[in-house]
Amino acid sequence: MVHLDQGNHEQAEACLEAARPVLEAAGDRYTLGQLLRKLAQLHRTRGLLDQAATALDRCLAVDRALGDRLGEALTLQSLGELQRQQDRRDLAQATLEQALAALREVGYPYGEALALRSLGLLHLSGGHPRQALADLGASLGLWQRLGRPRNEAQTQTLTGLGDAYAAGERAAAEVAWGEALTIFQELGAPDAAALAERLSTASAVRSRPGQDGGAA
């Protein structure tokens, strides 16, 4: 879509909303499911999380009616990530674990990496760094194995790994943050500046006398 490629999210959303009743009337449920996933992504980008959840719930119903296991698994992953952002922790974990199982069943490692990233970030924010390290490390391993062009999801995985390492393994944290920063800079992402500052601060702290890179 031209509007989406140009970053015109409101116009893209309007086009998708206009197309939705046409697809419903035509009975094209497969394309409708794709449209609803894209619409949810746009809602989430604009901070309209409740509207994104509604679109994903509808998409999930379409996927299940079609018997589209891959579509259902991807929708569950998106829904779990959204629930994580809404801080609906128990629901997010259940949804993401369901998504992960489905993605492994259909054999889609890219989606599996996304689900593991979301689970890792969920465990990290819940104060469980060891579980976060396990999930985020598994996610990173999948990214590396896939060899796809580097993207924002990988930076989230690497940044999360750095955060999980930070409490006890500062050197490992700096490596993960440094890799994330490289991708941010390649993508021209606005988060690069904040991460560069965090990395600079961590390096300065670790270089002080008595700081050996382990736990303080």
N, C-alpha and C positions, 0 to 999 in steps of 0.2 A: 504494500500500500504506500502510495506516494506521501500522504500526510504523515504516516508513521515513520517512514524513512527520514523525513525532514524534521522530525521531532514535534510535529503539530498534533499533540495528543488529543486536544479537544476536538479538532476536525476529524481525526481518525476515529475517535469514539462515536461521533455523530454518524459517520458513514457506516460503522458496524451496527449501531442501533437501528439505522434505516434498513439495513440488509436483513436483520434478524427476522422480522415478520414475513418477509418475502420467502426466506428459506423455510420457515415454519409452514407457510401456506403450500409450498411446493413439496413438503415432506422430505426435504433433503437433510436428514438428521446428521449424517456424517459431517457435512460442511458446517451445519449448525453447531456441532460440538467444537469444531476448530474455531469457529467465530467466538463462541462463548469463552473459550480459554484465552483467546487474544483480548477479548473485552475485559476479562478479569485482570489480565496483565496491565492493561491501560488504567483501569480503576486503581490498581495497587500503586502504579507509578504516580498517580495524582493524589495518593493518600486517601482514596475512597475505599477503605478496607471493608466496610459492611456491604457495599455494592459489589466489590470483588468477590466476597464470600457468596453472595446470592448467585452471581454468574457461575461460580464454580459448582455450587450445589446443583444448579440446573444442568450444567455440563456433565456432572457425574451421573445424573439420571439418564441423560442421552446416551452416554457411553455404555451404561449397563443395559439399556434397552436394545442397543445395537449388538451387545456381546463383544464390544471392542475392549479387550483386556489391556492392550497397551495404552489406549486412550484413557481408560479408567485409572491405570497405574499412574500416568502422568498427571491426571487431574487430582488424584489423591496427594501426590507429591506437592503440587502447587497449593492445594488446600492446607496441607500440614504446615508448609512454610508460612502461609498467611496466618494461620492460627498461632504460630510461634511469634510472629510480629505483633499479633494482638495480645500476647502474653496469656494465652489460654493453654497453659503448659501441659496439663494432663491430656487434654483433647489433642493437642498438637503431637505429643509423643505417640498416642495411639494411632493417629492418622498416618504419621510418618512411618511407623513400624509396619502398618498395613501396606503402605505404598512400597516400602523397601522389599517386602516379601513378594509383592506382585511384580515388581520390576525385575527381581531375580528370577521369578518364574518365567517371565516372557523373554528373558535374556537381553535386557537393554542396559548395558553398563553406564551409559551417559546419565540416564535417569537415576540409576543406583548411586552414582557419585553425587548427584544433587540431593538425594534423600539423606545420604550419610552426612553431607555437609550440614543440612538443616538439623539433623539429630545431634551432631557434634556441637553446633552453636547453641542448641537448646540445653544440652548438658552443661556447657560452659557457663551460660547465664544462670543456671540453677546451682552453681557451685560444685560441680562434679568434674574437675579437670582431667582425671584419669580416663573416665568414660569418653570425655570430649576428645582427648588425644587419640583414643582408639578409633573413634568414628571418623574424625578429621584426617587421621593418618591413612585410613582405608580409602577415604574419598580422594585424597591426594594421589595414592597409588593407582587408582582407576584413571584419574586425569592423565597421569604420566604414561600409563599403558595405552590409553586411547590415542595419544599424540595429536589431539585436535588443536586448532588455533586457540591460544590462551584467551580467557574471557573473565568477566567479572566474577562468575561463580568460583573460579579457581582462586582469585584474590581473596574472596571471603573465606575459603578453606584455609589458605595460607595465613591470613591475618588471625583467624581463630586459633590455628595451631600456635602461632606466636604468643597469643594471649594465654593459651593453656600452659605453655612452657614457662611463661614469664615468672611465675611464683618460685620455681626452683631451678630452672635451667636457662639462665639468661642468654648464654651464647646461642643455644638452639633457637630461642625466641627471636634473636636478632637475625639469624639466617632465614627463618620463615618470613619475618617482616620484610627483610631485604628482597626476597623473591617476590613477595606480594607487591612491593613498591615498584619493582621493575615492570611488572605487568600493568600496574596502574599507569605508569608513565608511558608505556607503549600504547595504551588505550586512550591516553589523554584524559583520564578520569580526574574529577575535581578532588577526590579523596586522597590523591597522591601527596599533597602538601601536608595534610595532617599526619599521615603515616610517616613521612620523612622526618617530621619534627619528633614523633614518638621514637623512631629509630635512633635519631641523634641523641635524644635524652637518655635512652637506654644504654647506648655506647659510652656516653660520658659517665654515667653512674658506674658501669662495669669497669671503667679504666681507673677509678679512684683506688687509692691504696687500701688493701684489705678486701677488695671485691674481686673474687676469683671466678665469677660466672655461675657460682652455685647459689644456694638459698642464702638469704641475708641472715 
